[in-house]
Amino acid sequence: MEKLFGKEREPNSIIKREEALLPDYAPAEVLHRKSELEEIAEAIKPLAERKLSTNLFVHGLSGAGKTTGVRHVLKEFSEFSSKVISVYVNCWEFSTRMGVYSCIVRTLQEPLPRRGLAVDEAFDRILERMEKDKLAILLVLDELDGLIFRHEDELLYSLARANERKSVVFGIIGISCDPYLLRRLDNRVSSSMRFSQLQFKQYSTEQLTEILAERAKIAFFPGTWDKKVLNSCAEYGASNQGNARLALEVLWKSAHHAENRNSSQIQQEDVTTVLKKATLRGKRKSPFPLDSFELKNLKLSEEEELLVELLKGGEKLSSDLYDAFIAKKARTKRQIRNYIDILEAKGLIEITESESQGDVALKPRLIKLKKVV
């Protein structure tokens, strides 16, 4: 049998700069989002003069370019004004007030005491620094769901109240795939923030093809791809709610498939093979496994990852899932329920009532993964 690891691997013949296809890549130009970028820029521009900005709630389907667009504006804004500190936070990763404050403190390069800071102490330190250096802060809360589902939206109220001091100015941009997320806010929080909504509509096949072409010019060596291949990837993304991230993933996987068969070009057969594997997994919101592009930004905690692992074998009753979890990691049932609720909010699991008889309140729930892994 031929050795698996000793054989020589051909150098990359197709992929030149793989990062241009990855989710975190920041393109020099954001295609087909001119009006949205201009609206964001107009909303935050007053911050440069330490005046109140328009708080924005940016929403749209997954892969619609929300995060890419906002981060592009942030980059240009940082070059425009040195008195506005932009802080980007993924709220699935930092889902508490203290987590967000810590991100701000680190961005401000404030020294932290060894003992750490209490929540209110951290916020006071931020305000003191803003007043001292006459700074405004533009806070981007991506995946805003993370804060709201953990009932940490008190953060928004604190920021709104701080703006009333006149000596400090916060601008807020919240981002979510859920257009109805703000309905979950407490009325006093909602009325204090006064969010203006901005929707990123889904991409068409033609728009996705142009986006893929721009990335392909950077990612691949010349002559290794053609527009037909890009169009096939774009069609798949368009058929999945105009998802650019998904279209890029198909192209990325197709390029690797072509290289693995020692081809010097991405062919239609490579795309067909990748899509066939996706189709075999069934028609779901995302047909790719949990390590795919579509889920890179969900920032699962160790506990959430453990739940996903336990559910890979199939659906489980909540009572059985609790027992299996506790055997691996010591947590209370209340804590485990919270992790389960967060996974449901992230769209990774499906929860239904079991058909067992007895008290409805005591019935265990059936829990299963939405996506095949």
C-alpha positions in Angstrom: 0.0 0.0 0.0 1.3 3.5 -0.9 2.3 5.6 2.1 -0.3 8.2 3.1 2.0 10.9 4.4 5.4 10.2 2.8 4.5 11.0 -0.8 5.3 14.3 -2.4 2.5 16.7 -2.9 2.3 18.8 -6.0 2.7 22.6 -5.4 -0.5 24.6 -5.7 -1.3 25.0 -9.3 -4.5 26.9 -8.9 -4.8 28.6 -5.6 -2.5 31.6 -5.1 -4.1 33.5 -2.2 -6.6 31.4 -0.5 -7.5 34.0 2.1 -9.4 36.0 -0.6 -12.0 33.2 -0.6 -12.4 33.0 3.2 -15.1 34.6 5.3 -12.9 37.1 7.1 -11.3 38.6 4.0 -11.8 42.3 3.6 -12.1 43.2 -0.1 -10.8 46.5 -1.3 -14.2 47.2 -2.8 -17.6 46.0 -1.7 -19.6 45.3 -4.8 -23.3 45.9 -5.2 -23.7 47.6 -1.8 -23.0 51.3 -2.7 -26.3 52.7 -1.3 -26.1 50.6 1.9 -22.5 51.8 2.5 -23.4 55.4 1.9 -26.3 55.1 4.3 -24.0 53.7 7.0 -21.5 56.4 6.4 -24.1 59.2 6.6 -25.4 57.8 9.9 -22.1 57.7 11.7 -20.5 60.9 10.2 -21.6 63.1 13.1 -19.4 61.2 15.5 -16.3 62.8 13.9 -17.5 66.1 15.5 -18.5 64.3 18.7 -22.2 64.7 17.9 -24.8 62.1 18.3 -25.1 59.7 15.3 -28.0 57.6 14.1 -28.0 54.2 15.7 -28.4 51.6 13.0 -29.8 48.1 13.0 -28.4 46.3 10.0 -30.2 43.1 9.0 -30.4 40.7 6.1 -30.1 37.1 5.2 -26.9 35.2 5.9 -24.2 35.9 3.3 -25.8 39.2 2.2 -22.6 41.2 3.0 -23.7 42.9 6.2 -20.5 42.3 8.2 -18.2 42.9 5.2 -20.0 46.1 4.4 -20.0 47.5 7.9 -16.3 46.7 8.4 -15.4 48.3 5.1 -17.1 51.6 6.3 -15.3 51.3 9.7 -11.9 51.0 7.9 -12.6 54.2 5.8 -14.0 56.0 8.8 -10.8 55.3 10.9 -8.8 56.9 8.1 -11.2 59.9 8.1 -11.2 60.7 11.8 -8.7 59.8 14.6 -11.1 61.0 17.3 -13.6 58.2 16.7 -12.6 54.8 18.1 -14.3 51.9 16.2 -14.8 48.8 18.3 -16.1 45.6 16.5 -17.6 42.9 18.8 -19.0 39.5 17.8 -21.8 39.1 20.4 -21.8 35.3 20.2 -18.2 35.4 21.4 -18.6 38.3 23.8 -22.1 37.9 25.0 -22.1 39.9 28.2 -21.8 43.5 29.2 -18.4 42.8 30.7 -17.3 41.0 27.6 -18.2 44.0 25.4 -16.7 46.5 27.9 -13.5 44.4 27.9 -13.3 44.7 24.1 -13.6 48.5 24.4 -11.0 48.7 27.1 -8.6 46.7 25.1 -9.2 48.8 22.0 -8.5 51.9 24.1 -5.4 50.2 25.3 -6.3 50.9 28.9 -4.2 49.1 31.5 -6.2 46.6 33.5 -5.5 45.8 37.2 -4.5 42.3 38.0 -7.6 41.7 40.0 -9.7 42.6 37.0 -12.6 45.1 36.9 -16.2 45.0 38.0 -18.8 45.7 35.3 -19.6 49.2 36.5 -15.9 50.0 37.2 -15.0 49.0 33.6 -17.7 51.2 32.2 -16.6 54.2 34.4 -13.0 53.7 33.2 -14.2 53.8 29.6 -16.2 57.0 30.2 -13.3 58.7 32.0 -11.0 58.0 29.0 -13.5 59.3 26.5 -13.9 62.5 28.5 -10.2 63.0 29.0 -9.2 62.5 25.4 -12.4 63.8 23.9 -13.1 60.6 22.1 -16.3 59.2 20.5 -16.8 55.5 20.2 -18.5 53.7 17.4 -19.5 50.3 18.7 -20.5 47.6 16.2 -22.4 44.7 17.8 -22.3 41.9 15.2 -24.6 38.9 15.9 -26.5 41.2 18.3 -28.7 38.1 19.0 -25.9 36.9 21.4 -26.5 39.8 23.8 -30.3 39.7 23.6 -30.7 36.0 24.0 -28.5 36.2 27.2 -30.7 39.1 28.4 -27.6 41.4 28.4 -29.4 44.2 26.5 -29.0 46.4 29.6 -25.7 47.3 27.9 -27.6 49.3 25.2 -29.6 51.2 27.9 -26.3 52.1 29.7 -24.8 53.4 26.5 -27.9 55.4 25.7 -27.9 57.0 29.1 -24.2 57.8 28.9 -25.0 59.8 25.7 -27.2 62.1 27.9 -24.1 63.3 29.7 -23.1 65.3 26.7 -19.4 64.8 27.5 -19.3 61.4 25.9 -20.7 60.1 22.6 -21.4 56.5 21.6 -22.7 55.4 18.2 -24.2 51.9 17.9 -24.5 49.6 14.9 -26.2 46.3 15.6 -26.1 43.5 13.0 -28.3 40.4 12.8 -29.9 38.0 10.3 -33.2 38.3 12.2 -35.2 41.3 11.0 -37.5 41.0 14.1 -34.8 40.9 16.7 -35.5 44.3 18.1 -38.9 43.2 19.2 -37.2 41.3 21.9 -35.8 44.4 23.4 -37.3 45.9 26.6 -39.4 48.9 25.8 -37.2 51.3 27.7 -34.1 50.0 25.9 -35.9 50.2 22.5 -37.1 53.8 23.1 -33.7 54.9 24.3 -31.8 53.5 21.3 -34.2 54.6 18.6 -32.6 52.3 16.0 -33.0 53.1 12.3 -33.2 49.9 10.2 -31.1 49.1 7.2 -31.8 46.0 5.2 -29.2 44.2 3.0 -31.2 42.5 0.3 -30.1 39.1 -1.1 -27.7 39.0 -4.0 -28.8 37.8 -7.5 -26.9 35.2 -9.5 -25.4 38.0 -11.7 -24.2 39.9 -8.7 -22.7 36.8 -7.1 -20.9 36.0 -10.3 -19.3 39.4 -10.3 -18.3 39.1 -6.6 -16.7 35.7 -7.3 -14.9 37.0 -10.3 -13.2 39.7 -8.2 -12.2 37.2 -5.6 -11.0 34.7 -8.2 -8.6 37.3 -9.7 -6.9 37.5 -6.4 -7.2 33.9 -5.2 -6.2 32.0 -8.3 -3.4 32.0 -10.8 -4.4 33.3 -14.3 -6.0 30.9 -16.6 -7.2 28.5 -13.9 -10.9 29.4 -14.0 -13.6 30.6 -16.3 -16.9 32.4 -15.9 -19.0 29.2 -16.4 -17.5 27.7 -13.2 -18.1 31.0 -11.3 -21.7 31.1 -12.6 -22.4 27.6 -11.4 -21.1 28.5 -7.9 -23.1 31.7 -8.0 -26.3 29.9 -9.0 -26.0 27.7 -6.0 -25.5 30.7 -3.7 -28.5 32.5 -5.3 -30.7 29.4 -4.8 -29.8 29.5 -1.1 -31.2 33.0 -0.5 -28.5 34.9 -2.3 -25.8 33.7 0.1 -22.4 35.0 -1.1 -20.5 33.1 1.7 -22.0 29.9 0.4 -21.1 30.6 -3.2 -17.5 31.4 -2.1 -17.4 28.1 -0.2 -18.4 26.1 -3.3 -15.7 27.9 -5.3 -13.1 27.2 -2.6 -14.0 23.5 -2.3 -14.0 23.2 -6.1 -10.5 24.7 -6.4 -9.2 22.2 -3.8 -11.0 19.3 -5.6 -9.3 20.3 -8.8 -5.9 20.6 -7.2 -6.3 17.2 -5.5 -6.8 15.6 -8.9 -3.7 17.4 -10.2 -5.6 19.6 -12.6 -4.3 23.0 -13.7 -7.9 24.4 -14.0 -11.1 24.3 -12.1 -13.6 22.4 -14.3 -17.3 22.1 -14.2 -16.9 18.5 -12.9 -15.2 19.9 -9.8 -18.2 22.1 -9.0 -20.6 19.2 -9.8 -18.8 16.9 -7.4 -18.8 19.5 -4.6 -22.5 20.2 -5.1 -23.4 16.5 -5.3 -21.9 16.0 -1.8 -23.9 19.0 -0.6 -27.1 17.6 -2.1 -26.5 14.2 -0.5 -26.7 15.9 2.9 -30.2 17.1 2.2 -31.7 20.5 1.5 -31.1 22.5 4.7 -30.4 26.1 5.5 -26.7 25.2 5.1 -25.8 21.9 3.5 -22.2 21.9 4.6 -20.8 20.6 7.9 -20.2 22.6 11.0 -16.6 23.5 10.1 -17.8 25.2 7.0 -17.8 28.9 5.9 -21.4 29.3 6.8 -20.8 28.7 10.5 -17.3 30.2 11.0 -18.6 33.2 12.8 -20.8 31.5 15.3 -18.1 31.3 17.9 -19.3 28.2 19.8 -18.2 28.0 23.4 -16.7 24.8 24.8 -20.1 23.9 26.3 -21.9 24.5 23.0 -19.3 22.4 21.1 -19.9 19.6 23.6 -23.6 19.7 23.0 -23.1 19.6 19.3 -20.8 16.6 19.7 -23.3 14.7 21.8 -26.0 15.4 19.2 -24.0 14.1 16.3 -25.3 10.6 16.9 -28.9 11.6 16.5 -31.7 13.3 18.4 -31.8 13.0 22.2 -34.4 13.6 24.9 -33.4 16.6 26.9 -33.1 14.4 30.1 -30.6 12.1 28.3 -28.7 15.0 26.9 -28.3 16.5 30.4 -27.0 13.2 31.8 -24.5 12.8 28.9 -23.3 16.4 29.3 -22.9 16.2 33.1 -20.8 13.0 32.6 -18.4 15.1 30.6 -18.5 18.5 32.2 -19.9 19.6 35.6 -22.7 22.1 35.0 -26.2 22.6 36.4 -29.3 21.7 34.4 -30.2 25.4 34.3 -26.8 26.2 32.7 -27.2 23.4 30.2 -30.7 24.7 29.3 -29.1 28.1 28.6 -26.5 26.6 26.3 -29.3 24.7 24.5 -31.4 27.9 24.1 -28.4 29.7 22.6 -27.7 26.8 20.1 -31.4 27.1 19.1 -31.0 30.9 18.7 -27.9 30.3 16.5 -30.1 28.0 14.3 -28.0 24.9 15.0 -30.6 22.7 16.7 -34.3 22.0 16.6 -36.4 21.4 19.7 -39.8 19.7 19.8 -42.0 18.4 22.6 -41.8 14.7 23.2 -44.9 12.6 22.9 -44.6 11.1 26.4 -47.7 11.2 28.6 -48.0 13.1 31.8 -47.5 16.7 33.1 -46.8 18.9 30.1 -44.4 21.1 32.2 -42.3 18.0 33.1 -42.2 16.6 29.6 -38.7 16.1 28.2 -37.9 17.8 24.9 -36.6 16.2 21.8 -33.4 17.9 20.6 -31.6 17.3 17.3 -29.1 19.1 15.1 -30.5 21.0 12.2 -27.4 20.5 10.1 -25.7 17.3 9.3 -22.2 17.1 10.7 
